Amino acid sequence: MTAQLNGRWDASAFFENLCATNRLARHEGFTFCRVSGLDGFEEAVNTMQTASAFVCVSDIADGYTELNNTPRTRRVKTVFIFTRNARGDVTECTRLMKELGLDAVRLRVWVDPKDGFSSKEDVLVMAKRAKALDMAIMIDFHYSDWWADPGKQNIPDAWKGMNVAEMQKALDAHTKETLQLLKDNDIEVKWVQVGNETTHGFLWPVGRAEENMENYARLTRAGYDAVKEIYPNAAVIIHLDNGYDRSIYDFIFDGLRKHGAAWDMIGMSLYPYWTVKNDPSYTEPLLITRCADNMKYLKEKYGTPVMLVETGYKADRPEAGKAYLSLLIEHLAENTGGVCEGVFYWAAETCHGGYDMGAFADDMPTVMMDAFTEASHRLGKSKQ
């Protein structure tokens, strides 16, 4: 049974009805509450102290993890996360991505995150969904308690004060514990990133590449070896940003090779909006061409395949975004000699919380996602 509001699906009415009519919900004494973030959740808790349990519905894709694994959520029996396809039909986000033609997911993991968001337990929940849909899985280790990128690579609180040898052991243990949890739950992992956008190394200042390339290589090797111990066949990826810039790839991979690090694949990010904004002499077609040329160059130099593991476009320009993505996917498929292993859009489902580079609006995919659907029909596969 569904409820319509001005011709569109009314999630509140649907789940309120579910709590009232479902046998299990009635038996457990479920009470319905709709929330859209932690603030709304806390308010719901404070006003429902007499309820034995309640159901939360979040219209934020990240809401599931933010509301999970915290003391305040122990009384929550079920958390529903929903998105809508272009017709307005409601479906779970991972399933919707599959319907759109995507065949892989990329899951971020942090060491000791606030409220369990992006913890290894959180990653397991999402990996189970992907497995059920027969989607390939990439695990992206940030080796931080929070976001890691070229502008910040913060040491996890529990690792602060360690020397490089101690940090190697901690990184090894964290990597193995996370992957072993997945393996124990029969999750197959195809790719593993050892670090996220490590253009300047990671775990600063200990592993900052410009000052401590040898340390960065030692830590990277520790991650590589840990992955291979749990998933011998998984491809280990070293991931940098600005895929069009050959010089940063030469610097990092020459340094890693010199100091005995190992990798199976090179990962790239490409965000033309930011590049063109900072330097108008660039164009999107030029960046795509240079990215493809760099992929071929890196394959010849280092002997490993390459994947575009992150891209994105301004959400409020969906038509331009679709044109960019269509050109990107087609060019990388047809002009890299098979070097490029796929394309992932980072956080395509995001349309709340201030991030403006997703490919959804009002919890529904925009025309940008058609680029992946069309590519999946044309190429027989696509990657998120």
C-alpha positions as a Markdown table, in Angstrom:
| # | Residue | x | y | z |
|---|---|---|---|---|
| 1 | Met | 0.0 | 0.0 | 0.0 |
| 2 | Thr | 1.4 | 3.4 | -0.9 |
| 3 | Ala | 0.2 | 6.9 | -0.3 |
| 4 | Gln | 0.2 | 9.8 | -2.8 |
| 5 | Leu | 0.9 | 13.4 | -2.0 |
| 6 | Asn | 0.2 | 15.8 | -4.9 |
| 7 | Gly | 0.7 | 12.9 | -7.3 |
| 8 | Arg | 4.0 | 11.8 | -5.6 |
| 9 | Trp | 4.8 | 9.1 | -3.2 |
| 10 | Asp | 4.3 | 10.2 | 0.4 |
| 11 | Ala | 6.9 | 8.3 | 2.5 |
| 12 | Ser | 5.6 | 9.5 | 5.8 |
| 13 | Ala | 2.1 | 8.2 | 5.2 |
| 14 | Phe | 3.5 | 4.9 | 3.8 |
| 15 | Phe | 5.6 | 4.1 | 6.9 |
| 16 | Glu | 3.1 | 5.5 | 9.3 |
| 17 | Asn | 0.6 | 3.0 | 7.8 |
| 18 | Leu | 3.2 | 0.3 | 7.9 |
| 19 | Cys | 3.8 | 0.7 | 11.7 |
| 20 | Ala | 0.0 | 0.7 | 12.2 |
| 21 | Thr | -0.8 | -2.4 | 10.1 |
| 22 | Asn | 2.3 | -4.6 | 10.0 |
| 23 | Arg | 2.0 | -7.6 | 12.4 |
| 24 | Leu | 5.6 | -7.4 | 13.6 |
| 25 | Ala | 5.5 | -3.6 | 14.0 |
| 26 | Arg | 2.3 | -3.9 | 16.1 |
| 27 | His | 3.7 | -6.7 | 18.2 |
| 28 | Glu | 6.9 | -4.8 | 18.9 |
| 29 | Gly | 5.1 | -1.5 | 19.5 |
| 30 | Phe | 6.8 | 0.4 | 16.8 |
| 31 | Thr | 6.0 | 4.1 | 16.6 |
| 32 | Phe | 6.7 | 6.0 | 13.4 |
| 33 | Cys | 8.9 | 9.1 | 13.1 |
| 34 | Arg | 10.4 | 10.7 | 10.0 |
| 35 | Val | 13.8 | 12.4 | 10.4 |
| 36 | Ser | 16.3 | 14.1 | 8.1 |
| 37 | Gly | 19.4 | 14.1 | 10.1 |
| 38 | Leu | 20.9 | 13.8 | 13.6 |
| 39 | Asp | 19.2 | 16.9 | 14.9 |
| 40 | Gly | 15.8 | 15.6 | 13.9 |
| 41 | Phe | 16.6 | 12.2 | 15.3 |
| 42 | Glu | 17.6 | 13.6 | 18.7 |
| 43 | Glu | 14.3 | 15.6 | 18.9 |
| 44 | Ala | 12.4 | 12.4 | 18.0 |
| 45 | Val | 14.1 | 10.5 | 20.8 |
| 46 | Asn | 13.4 | 13.2 | 23.3 |
| 47 | Thr | 9.7 | 13.3 | 22.5 |
| 48 | Met | 9.2 | 9.6 | 22.3 |
| 49 | Gln | 10.6 | 8.4 | 25.6 |
| 50 | Thr | 7.6 | 6.2 | 26.3 |
| 51 | Ala | 7.8 | 4.3 | 23.0 |
| 52 | Ser | 9.2 | 0.8 | 23.3 |
| 53 | Ala | 10.7 | 1.1 | 19.8 |
| 54 | Phe | 10.3 | 3.3 | 16.8 |
| 55 | Val | 11.0 | 3.4 | 13.1 |
| 56 | Cys | 13.0 | 6.2 | 11.6 |
| 57 | Val | 12.8 | 7.1 | 7.9 |
| 58 | Ser | 15.6 | 9.3 | 6.6 |
| 59 | Asp | 15.7 | 10.9 | 3.2 |
| 60 | Ile | 19.4 | 11.4 | 3.4 |
| 61 | Ala | 21.5 | 8.7 | 1.7 |
| 62 | Asp | 24.1 | 9.0 | 4.5 |
| 63 | Gly | 21.5 | 9.0 | 7.2 |
| 64 | Tyr | 21.6 | 5.3 | 7.7 |
| 65 | Thr | 25.2 | 5.4 | 8.8 |
| 66 | Glu | 25.0 | 8.6 | 10.8 |
| 67 | Leu | 22.1 | 7.2 | 12.8 |
| 68 | Asn | 23.7 | 3.9 | 13.3 |
| 69 | Asn | 25.9 | 2.5 | 16.1 |
| 70 | Thr | 25.3 | 5.2 | 18.6 |
| 71 | Pro | 23.9 | 5.0 | 22.1 |
| 72 | Arg | 20.9 | 7.1 | 21.0 |
| 73 | Thr | 20.0 | 4.6 | 18.3 |
| 74 | Arg | 19.9 | 1.5 | 20.4 |
| 75 | Arg | 16.1 | 1.7 | 20.7 |
| 76 | Val | 15.6 | 2.0 | 16.9 |
| 77 | Lys | 14.3 | -1.2 | 15.5 |
| 78 | Thr | 14.6 | -0.3 | 11.8 |
| 79 | Val | 16.0 | 2.6 | 9.8 |
| 80 | Phe | 14.6 | 2.9 | 6.2 |
| 81 | Ile | 16.7 | 4.8 | 3.7 |
| 82 | Phe | 15.0 | 5.5 | 0.4 |
| 83 | Thr | 15.6 | 7.2 | -2.9 |
| 84 | Arg | 13.4 | 7.5 | -5.9 |
| 85 | Asn | 14.0 | 6.6 | -9.5 |
| 86 | Ala | 13.2 | 9.0 | -12.3 |
| 87 | Arg | 9.5 | 7.9 | -12.3 |
| 88 | Gly | 9.2 | 8.6 | -8.6 |
| 89 | Asp | 9.2 | 4.9 | -7.5 |
| 90 | Val | 10.8 | 4.4 | -4.2 |
| 91 | Thr | 13.7 | 2.0 | -3.9 |
| 92 | Glu | 16.7 | 1.3 | -1.7 |
| 93 | Cys | 19.7 | 3.3 | -2.9 |
| 94 | Thr | 22.1 | 0.5 | -3.9 |
| 95 | Arg | 19.3 | -1.3 | -5.8 |
| 96 | Leu | 18.5 | 1.9 | -7.6 |
| 97 | Met | 22.1 | 2.2 | -8.7 |
| 98 | Lys | 22.0 | -1.3 | -10.0 |
| 99 | Glu | 18.8 | -0.5 | -12.0 |
| 100 | Leu | 20.6 | 2.5 | -13.5 |
| 101 | Gly | 23.3 | 0.2 | -15.0 |
| 102 | Leu | 26.0 | 0.5 | -12.4 |
| 103 | Asp | 27.8 | -2.7 | -11.5 |
| 104 | Ala | 30.2 | -1.8 | -8.6 |
| 105 | Val | 30.3 | 0.2 | -5.4 |
| 106 | Arg | 33.1 | 2.0 | -3.6 |
| 107 | Leu | 32.9 | 2.0 | 0.2 |
| 108 | Arg | 34.9 | 4.4 | 2.4 |
| 109 | Val | 36.2 | 3.2 | 5.8 |
| 110 | Trp | 37.5 | 5.3 | 8.6 |
| 111 | Val | 39.5 | 4.1 | 11.6 |
| 112 | Asp | 37.5 | 5.3 | 14.6 |
| 113 | Pro | 34.8 | 7.6 | 13.3 |
| 114 | Lys | 32.3 | 9.6 | 15.3 |
| 115 | Asp | 29.0 | 7.7 | 15.8 |
| 116 | Gly | 30.2 | 4.8 | 13.7 |
| 117 | Phe | 29.8 | 6.6 | 10.4 |
| 118 | Ser | 32.0 | 4.8 | 7.8 |
| 119 | Ser | 33.3 | 2.4 | 10.4 |
| 120 | Lys | 34.1 | -1.2 | 9.4 |
| 121 | Glu | 30.7 | -2.3 | 10.7 |
| 122 | Asp | 29.0 | 0.3 | 8.6 |
| 123 | Val | 30.9 | -0.8 | 5.6 |
| 124 | Leu | 29.8 | -4.4 | 6.2 |
| 125 | Val | 26.1 | -3.3 | 6.1 |
| 126 | Met | 26.6 | -1.6 | 2.7 |
| 127 | Ala | 28.7 | -4.4 | 1.3 |
| 128 | Lys | 26.0 | -7.0 | 2.1 |
| 129 | Arg | 23.6 | -4.9 | 0.0 |
| 130 | Ala | 26.0 | -4.8 | -2.9 |
| 131 | Lys | 26.7 | -8.6 | -2.6 |
| 132 | Ala | 23.0 | -9.3 | -2.8 |
| 133 | Leu | 22.8 | -7.4 | -6.0 |
| 134 | Asp | 25.9 | -9.1 | -7.5 |
| 135 | Met | 27.8 | -5.8 | -7.6 |
| 136 | Ala | 31.6 | -5.7 | -7.4 |
| 137 | Ile | 33.0 | -4.0 | -4.2 |
| 138 | Met | 35.9 | -1.6 | -3.7 |
| 139 | Ile | 37.1 | -0.8 | -0.2 |
| 140 | Asp | 38.6 | 2.7 | 0.2 |
| 141 | Phe | 40.8 | 3.0 | 3.3 |
| 142 | His | 41.3 | 6.6 | 4.4 |
| 143 | Tyr | 43.5 | 5.7 | 7.4 |
| 144 | Ser | 41.9 | 8.6 | 9.2 |
| 145 | Asp | 39.0 | 9.2 | 11.6 |
| 146 | Trp | 37.5 | 11.6 | 9.0 |
| 147 | Trp | 37.8 | 12.7 | 5.4 |
| 148 | Ala | 41.2 | 12.3 | 3.8 |
| 149 | Asp | 42.1 | 14.1 | 0.6 |
| 150 | Pro | 45.0 | 16.1 | -0.9 |
| 151 | Gly | 44.4 | 18.9 | 1.5 |
| 152 | Lys | 44.2 | 16.8 | 4.7 |
| 153 | Gln | 45.5 | 13.4 | 5.8 |
| 154 | Asn | 45.0 | 13.5 | 9.5 |
| 155 | Ile | 46.4 | 10.7 | 11.7 |
| 156 | Pro | 43.7 | 8.8 | 13.6 |
| 157 | Asp | 43.5 | 9.9 | 17.3 |
| 158 | Ala | 44.5 | 6.4 | 18.4 |
| 159 | Trp | 47.7 | 6.5 | 16.3 |
| 160 | Lys | 48.9 | 9.9 | 17.3 |
| 161 | Gly | 52.4 | 9.9 | 18.8 |
| 162 | Met | 53.4 | 6.7 | 17.1 |
| 163 | Asn | 56.7 | 6.4 | 15.2 |
| 164 | Val | 56.6 | 5.0 | 11.7 |
| 165 | Ala | 57.2 | 1.4 | 12.8 |
| 166 | Glu | 54.4 | 1.5 | 15.3 |
| 167 | Met | 52.1 | 3.1 | 12.7 |
| 168 | Gln | 52.9 | 0.4 | 10.2 |
| 169 | Lys | 51.6 | -2.2 | 12.8 |
| 170 | Ala | 48.5 | -0.1 | 13.5 |
| 171 | Leu | 47.8 | 0.3 | 9.8 |
| 172 | Asp | 48.3 | -3.4 | 9.2 |
| 173 | Ala | 45.9 | -4.4 | 12.1 |
| 174 | His | 43.2 | -1.9 | 11.0 |
| 175 | Thr | 43.4 | -3.1 | 7.4 |
| 176 | Lys | 43.3 | -6.8 | 8.3 |
| 177 | Glu | 40.5 | -6.4 | 10.9 |
| 178 | Thr | 38.3 | -4.5 | 8.4 |
| 179 | Leu | 38.8 | -7.0 | 5.5 |
| 180 | Gln | 38.6 | -10.0 | 7.8 |
| 181 | Leu | 35.2 | -8.8 | 9.0 |
| 182 | Leu | 34.0 | -8.7 | 5.3 |
| 183 | Lys | 35.6 | -12.1 | 4.5 |
| 184 | Asp | 33.9 | -13.7 | 7.6 |
| 185 | Asn | 30.6 | -12.5 | 6.1 |
| 186 | Asp | 31.3 | -14.1 | 2.7 |
| 187 | Ile | 31.9 | -10.7 | 1.1 |
| 188 | Glu | 34.2 | -10.8 | -2.0 |
| 189 | Val | 36.3 | -7.7 | -2.4 |
| 190 | Lys | 37.6 | -6.9 | -5.9 |
| 191 | Trp | 39.7 | -3.8 | -5.2 |
| 192 | Val | 41.2 | -2.1 | -2.2 |
| 193 | Gln | 42.5 | 1.4 | -2.0 |
| 194 | Val | 45.4 | 1.9 | 0.3 |
| 195 | Gly | 44.8 | 5.6 | 1.1 |
| 196 | Asn | 42.5 | 8.1 | -0.5 |
| 197 | Glu | 43.8 | 10.8 | -2.9 |
| 198 | Thr | 47.4 | 10.4 | -1.5 |
| 199 | Thr | 48.9 | 13.0 | -3.9 |
| 200 | His | 51.0 | 14.2 | -1.0 |
| 201 | Gly | 51.2 | 10.9 | 0.9 |
| 202 | Phe | 49.1 | 10.2 | 4.0 |
| 203 | Leu | 49.2 | 10.1 | 7.8 |
| 204 | Trp | 50.8 | 13.5 | 7.9 |
| 205 | Pro | 53.4 | 14.4 | 8.9 |
| 206 | Val | 54.8 | 10.9 | 9.3 |
| 207 | Gly | 53.9 | 9.8 | 5.8 |
| 208 | Arg | 53.9 | 13.2 | 4.0 |
| 209 | Ala | 55.5 | 12.4 | 0.6 |
| 210 | Glu | 57.4 | 15.6 | 0.1 |
| 211 | Glu | 59.3 | 15.3 | 3.3 |
| 212 | Asn | 59.0 | 11.6 | 4.1 |
| 213 | Met | 58.7 | 9.6 | 0.9 |
| 214 | Glu | 60.4 | 6.6 | 2.4 |
| 215 | Asn | 57.9 | 6.5 | 5.3 |
| 216 | Tyr | 55.0 | 6.9 | 2.9 |
| 217 | Ala | 56.3 | 4.0 | 0.9 |
| 218 | Arg | 56.7 | 1.8 | 4.1 |
| 219 | Leu | 53.2 | 2.6 | 5.2 |
| 220 | Thr | 51.8 | 1.9 | 1.7 |
| 221 | Arg | 53.7 | -1.4 | 1.6 |
| 222 | Ala | 52.2 | -2.4 | 5.0 |
| 223 | Gly | 48.7 | -1.8 | 3.6 |
| 224 | Tyr | 49.5 | -3.7 | 0.4 |
| 225 | Asp | 50.8 | -6.7 | 2.4 |
| 226 | Ala | 47.8 | -6.6 | 4.8 |
| 227 | Val | 45.3 | -6.7 | 1.9 |
| 228 | Lys | 47.1 | -9.6 | 0.2 |
| 229 | Glu | 47.0 | -11.6 | 3.4 |
| 230 | Ile | 43.2 | -11.5 | 3.6 |
| 231 | Tyr | 42.3 | -11.1 | -0.1 |
| 232 | Pro | 45.2 | -12.4 | -2.2 |
| 233 | Asn | 43.4 | -11.7 | -5.5 |
| 234 | Ala | 42.2 | -8.2 | -4.7 |
| 235 | Ala | 43.8 | -5.4 | -6.7 |
| 236 | Val | 45.5 | -2.9 | -4.5 |
| 237 | Ile | 45.0 | 0.7 | -5.7 |
| 238 | Ile | 47.1 | 3.8 | -5.1 |
| 239 | His | 44.8 | 6.8 | -5.6 |
| 240 | Leu | 45.8 | 10.4 | -6.6 |
| 241 | Asp | 43.8 | 13.4 | -7.7 |
| 242 | Asn | 44.0 | 15.5 | -10.9 |
| 243 | Gly | 44.3 | 12.6 | -13.4 |
| 244 | Tyr | 45.3 | 14.9 | -16.2 |
| 245 | Asp | 48.5 | 16.0 | -14.4 |
| 246 | Arg | 51.3 | 13.6 | -15.3 |
| 247 | Ser | 53.9 | 15.3 | -13.0 |
| 248 | Ile | 52.2 | 14.4 | -9.7 |
| 249 | Tyr | 51.9 | 10.7 | -10.8 |
| 250 | Asp | 55.6 | 10.6 | -11.8 |
| 251 | Phe | 56.6 | 12.1 | -8.4 |
| 252 | Ile | 54.5 | 9.7 | -6.3 |
| 253 | Phe | 55.0 | 6.5 | -8.2 |
| 254 | Asp | 58.7 | 7.0 | -8.8 |
| 255 | Gly | 59.1 | 7.6 | -5.1 |
| 256 | Leu | 57.0 | 4.6 | -4.1 |
| 257 | Arg | 58.9 | 2.3 | -6.5 |
| 258 | Lys | 62.3 | 3.6 | -5.4 |
| 259 | His | 61.4 | 2.7 | -1.7 |
| 260 | Gly | 59.9 | -0.7 | -2.3 |
| 261 | Ala | 56.2 | -0.1 | -2.3 |
| 262 | Ala | 53.8 | -2.2 | -4.4 |
| 263 | Trp | 50.5 | -1.7 | -6.1 |
| 264 | Asp | 48.3 | -3.5 | -8.7 |
| 265 | Met | 46.4 | -0.5 | -10.1 |
| 266 | Ile | 46.6 | 3.2 | -10.2 |
| 267 | Gly | 43.4 | 5.2 | -9.2 |
| 268 | Met | 42.6 | 8.7 | -10.4 |
| 269 | Ser | 40.2 | 11.5 | -9.6 |
| 270 | Leu | 39.0 | 14.0 | -12.2 |
| 271 | Tyr | 36.8 | 16.9 | -11.3 |
| 272 | Pro | 36.8 | 19.3 | -14.3 |
| 273 | Tyr | 34.5 | 21.9 | -12.6 |
| 274 | Trp | 37.2 | 22.8 | -10.0 |
| 275 | Thr | 40.1 | 22.6 | -12.5 |
| 276 | Val | 38.4 | 24.9 | -15.0 |
| 277 | Lys | 37.2 | 27.3 | -12.3 |
| 278 | Asn | 40.8 | 27.6 | -11.0 |
| 279 | Asp | 42.4 | 27.8 | -14.5 |
| 280 | Pro | 40.0 | 28.8 | -17.3 |
| 281 | Ser | 42.6 | 27.9 | -20.0 |
| 282 | Tyr | 41.5 | 24.3 | -19.4 |
| 283 | Thr | 38.3 | 22.8 | -21.0 |
| 284 | Glu | 36.5 | 19.7 | -20.2 |
| 285 | Pro | 37.4 | 17.9 | -23.4 |
| 286 | Leu | 41.1 | 18.8 | -22.9 |
| 287 | Leu | 41.1 | 17.5 | -19.4 |
| 288 | Ile | 39.5 | 14.2 | -20.5 |
| 289 | Thr | 42.0 | 13.8 | -23.3 |
| 290 | Arg | 44.9 | 14.5 | -21.0 |
| 291 | Cys | 43.5 | 12.1 | -18.5 |
| 292 | Ala | 43.3 | 9.3 | -21.1 |
| 293 | Asp | 46.8 | 10.1 | -22.4 |
| 294 | Asn | 48.1 | 9.9 | -18.8 |
| 295 | Met | 46.5 | 6.6 | -18.3 |
| 296 | Lys | 48.3 | 5.1 | -21.3 |
| 297 | Tyr | 51.6 | 6.7 | -20.2 |
| 298 | Leu | 51.3 | 5.3 | -16.7 |
| 299 | Lys | 50.5 | 1.8 | -18.0 |
| 300 | Glu | 53.6 | 1.9 | -20.2 |
| 301 | Lys | 55.8 | 3.3 | -17.5 |
| 302 | Tyr | 54.7 | 1.2 | -14.5 |
| 303 | Gly | 52.9 | -1.8 | -16.1 |
| 304 | Thr | 49.7 | -1.6 | -14.2 |
| 305 | Pro | 46.1 | -0.7 | -15.3 |
| 306 | Val | 44.4 | 2.5 | -14.3 |
| 307 | Met | 40.8 | 3.3 | -13.1 |
| 308 | Leu | 39.0 | 6.6 | -12.7 |
| 309 | Val | 37.8 | 6.0 | -9.1 |
| 310 | Glu | 36.3 | 9.4 | -8.6 |
| 311 | Thr | 34.6 | 12.0 | -10.7 |
| 312 | Gly | 31.7 | 14.4 | -10.3 |
| 313 | Tyr | 29.9 | 17.4 | -11.7 |
| 314 | Lys | 27.8 | 20.3 | -10.4 |
| 315 | Ala | 24.4 | 19.0 | -9.5 |
| 316 | Asp | 22.6 | 22.1 | -10.6 |
| 317 | Arg | 23.9 | 21.6 | -14.2 |
| 318 | Pro | 22.6 | 18.2 | -15.0 |
| 319 | Glu | 22.5 | 18.5 | -18.8 |
| 320 | Ala | 26.1 | 19.7 | -18.9 |
| 321 | Gly | 27.0 | 17.0 | -16.4 |
| 322 | Lys | 25.5 | 14.3 | -18.6 |
| 323 | Ala | 27.4 | 15.6 | -21.6 |
| 324 | Tyr | 30.6 | 15.6 | -19.6 |
| 325 | Leu | 30.0 | 12.0 | -18.3 |
| 326 | Ser | 29.0 | 10.7 | -21.7 |
| 327 | Leu | 32.2 | 12.1 | -23.3 |
| 328 | Leu | 34.3 | 10.9 | -20.4 |
| 329 | Ile | 33.1 | 7.3 | -20.4 |
| 330 | Glu | 33.2 | 7.0 | -24.2 |
| 331 | His | 36.7 | 8.5 | -24.5 |
| 332 | Leu | 38.2 | 6.4 | -21.7 |
| 333 | Ala | 36.6 | 3.3 | -23.2 |
| 334 | Glu | 37.7 | 3.9 | -26.7 |
| 335 | Asn | 41.0 | 5.8 | -26.4 |
| 336 | Thr | 43.1 | 4.2 | -23.7 |
| 337 | Gly | 43.8 | 0.8 | -25.4 |
| 338 | Gly | 41.9 | -1.0 | -22.7 |
| 339 | Val | 44.1 | 0.5 | -19.9 |
| 340 | Cys | 41.1 | 2.1 | -18.1 |
| 341 | Glu | 39.3 | -0.4 | -16.0 |
| 342 | Gly | 36.2 | 1.7 | -15.3 |
| 343 | Val | 34.6 | 5.0 | -14.0 |
| 344 | Phe | 33.2 | 5.7 | -10.5 |
| 345 | Tyr | 31.0 | 8.7 | -9.7 |
| 346 | Trp | 31.7 | 9.8 | -6.2 |
| 347 | Ala | 28.5 | 10.1 | -4.0 |
| 348 | Ala | 26.2 | 10.3 | -7.0 |
| 349 | Glu | 23.1 | 9.9 | -4.7 |
| 350 | Thr | 24.0 | 12.9 | -2.5 |
| 351 | Cys | 21.5 | 15.8 | -2.7 |
| 352 | His | 21.5 | 17.0 | 0.9 |
| 353 | Gly | 23.9 | 18.3 | 3.4 |
| 354 | Gly | 25.7 | 21.0 | 1.3 |
| 355 | Tyr | 27.6 | 18.8 | -1.1 |
| 356 | Asp | 26.8 | 20.1 | -4.6 |
| 357 | Met | 28.5 | 17.6 | -6.9 |
| 358 | Gly | 26.0 | 14.7 | -6.7 |
| 359 | Ala | 23.9 | 13.5 | -9.6 |
| 360 | Phe | 20.5 | 13.5 | -7.7 |
| 361 | Ala | 17.9 | 16.1 | -7.0 |
| 362 | Asp | 15.0 | 15.6 | -4.6 |
| 363 | Asp | 16.2 | 12.1 | -3.9 |
| 364 | Met | 15.8 | 11.2 | -7.6 |
| 365 | Pro | 18.5 | 10.7 | -10.2 |
| 366 | Thr | 19.0 | 13.6 | -12.7 |
| 367 | Val | 19.7 | 13.2 | -16.4 |
| 368 | Met | 23.4 | 12.9 | -15.4 |
| 369 | Met | 22.9 | 9.2 | -14.4 |
| 370 | Asp | 21.6 | 8.5 | -17.9 |
| 371 | Ala | 25.2 | 8.6 | -19.1 |
| 372 | Phe | 25.9 | 5.5 | -17.0 |
| 373 | Thr | 22.7 | 3.8 | -18.1 |
| 374 | Glu | 23.4 | 4.4 | -21.8 |
| 375 | Ala | 27.1 | 3.3 | -21.3 |
| 376 | Ser | 26.0 | 0.1 | -19.6 |
| 377 | His | 23.8 | -0.7 | -22.7 |
| 378 | Arg | 26.5 | 0.2 | -25.1 |
| 379 | Leu | 29.5 | -1.3 | -23.4 |
| 380 | Gly | 27.8 | -4.1 | -21.4 |
| 381 | Lys | 29.1 | -2.8 | -18.1 |
| 382 | Ser | 29.6 | 0.4 | -16.1 |
| 383 | Lys | 31.1 | 1.4 | -12.8 |
| 384 | Gln | 30.0 | 3.7 | -10.0 |
